[in-house]
Amino acid sequence: MVYDVNALLNHINRIRKEIGHEEVQIEIKEVLFDRDTNEMWIITNDRPDKSAIIGKGGWVVGRLREELNINSIHVESYSDFLQKEYRMNLSLSKLNSFVKNNELDYDSFLALNNLIDILKIKLENLYSFNFYKYFKDLDDSPYNYFEAEKPTAVVALSGGVDSSFSLILAKKLGFNPIAVTVDPGTIVVPKQFKYNIDKLTKDLDVKHEYIEVDYGELISESLAGRFHPCGRCSKIIEETVYSYAIENNIPIVIFGDMLATGSQCITEQIFNIDEIDENENNDIIDVDGEIERHKIIRLNLPASLSLSKLENKSLTSHYNLNKFKGFGCPFLYEVHNKFPHMKKYSIQRILRETRSGVLEPGEALDLIWSFF
């Protein structure tokens, strides 16, 4: 259903006047309304128009929602969607090329084509695509994505929003995933994260394994102020998950990376056995006397769909998981407390996600304030 733009503009301008906002000229490109969910999408030409409709402190859009008796109003700028659309088309091109040019087993081929399918549908419904509604409608119909016969992907699951979204989507798209959590102890993976991990894997009927890893050196070096822990922590997690995939002959590893969009959304990683575990004499020699190499497909699932944090939360919120303020990592906050200058590196990470459109400025500000 499409709302009359001029009538809506008159309504918005009246509210702005009544609450003491200055009069401005607002441009609206399109208004969409979903009768089933009682949600409205207002697409403005640019961000200043978006800000005018939201109003200071969200007063204008709040009053508008109440007066129209609508469950939710989403105000978005068309300029932001142009960037999102461009990135999704880059991802679509890369995924199509990857599937065409690589020798994939049938299960991997099937699952990746399911991802291509949902990416195309999301592009066709650029403003209002809703993952939860989409999968609910599929579940209620005789048509659904076929699931791979054997596990096709390992999902790195931390219990946060991005990795939880990745596991839900991997399950729904038929990857038949196994979830793996790298567990250095509660200083990095606290109990509330484990609650999310255990609940989500049970609800989705997904096999899950905790892999204990010794973070002793990383913790002692970080608490001595020698480096910021996040980069090295991520490297350990990636290496551990890749090792698990190779040991279990699973071709795809899925991460909740939000920034690796376009051509970087799916890549082929090549490992020598001894690169994965240098502490064991586990080199496998082929008939020519060379070390056997393993290929692993890395899929950055949220990035492939050019998602924002809000889109991730809109799906994961239906699974009643714990919500966290800030990054949720107790160890990171210990480092911040002991060495306040380390906060700037965490803030740089937040700003990268804000610049890319993953985070809204308000979300970024909340994260930054959680450090103080």
C-alpha positions, 0 to 999 in steps of 0.5 A: 500500500502506498501513502499519499506523500503530500498528505503525509508531509502536511501531517509532519509539518503540523506536528513540527509546528506544534512542538516548536520546530522550525519550518523547513522544506522536506522532500519525500521520495516514496512512502510504503506501508505494510498492512500485515505488519502495520509498518511504514517506510518513509524514503527521503531524498537525503539525510537532512530530510530524514533528520527533519522527519525524525525531529529532535530527540525523535519527537516528530516521528514518535508523534506521527507514529502515535497519531497514525496508530502505526506499529513502527515507522522507518525513515531512510534516505534514498542516498543511503540506499543507493550505496547499499544497492551498489554494494549488493550488486557487487556482492551478487556479481562476485557470488555468481562469478564464484559459483560459476568459476569454482568446482563446488560440491553439490551441497555448497552449490545449492546453499550458495545459490540459495544465498544468491536467490535471497540477495536478488529478492532483497534487491527487488525489495530494497526499502522494506525487505524483512528477513523474519517475515520472509522466512516465516512466510516460507515456513508457512508455505509448501516452498522452502530452501532445501537443506544440504544433506551434510554440514556445508558450513562452520559458523563462528558463533560468539553469541553476539548479534552479528554471529547469531544472525549469521547462524540463523541465516545459514540454517534458513538458507540450507547450509546445514551449519555447525556452530563453533565457539572459541572459548578462552574462558569467561573473561572473553566469552561471559555466561550471558553470551553462552546463554545466547549460544546454547539457546540459539543452537538448541532453537535452531537444532544446530550442532555446536561445539565449544573449543577451549583455547589458551589465551594466556599470552594474549591476556598477559601481553594486553594487560601489560599494554603492549597491544590492543587485543581485538586484532590478535583475538580475531586472528586466533578465532579465525585460525581455530575455526579454519582448523575445525573446518579442515579437520571435519572436511567442511568446505565453507566457513562463515563469519559475521563480518559486516565490512567485507562487502562486494568482491570481498564477501566471499573468498577462497583461503588456501592453507598448508596443514603446517600453517594451521597447527605449527605445534604438531607434526601433522604435514600430509604429503601427497604422491609428489612429496609436496605438502597437501594444501587445503582450500576453504571458502570464507563467506562473510554472510552479513557483508554479502547482503550489505546489512546494517546492525539494525537489520541484524537485530530485527531478525535476532530479536525474535529469538529472545536472546540477551542484549548487551550494551557496548561490545560485551567483552569483559576483557576489552573493558579491563584493557580500557580501564588499565590503559585508557589510550587503548580506547581510541583503537576501539573507537576507530573500529566503531567509526569504520562501521559508521562510515560504511553505513553498518552503524547509525551515528546514534548507535555509534555514539552509544558504543563510544559512551559505553567506554566511559 
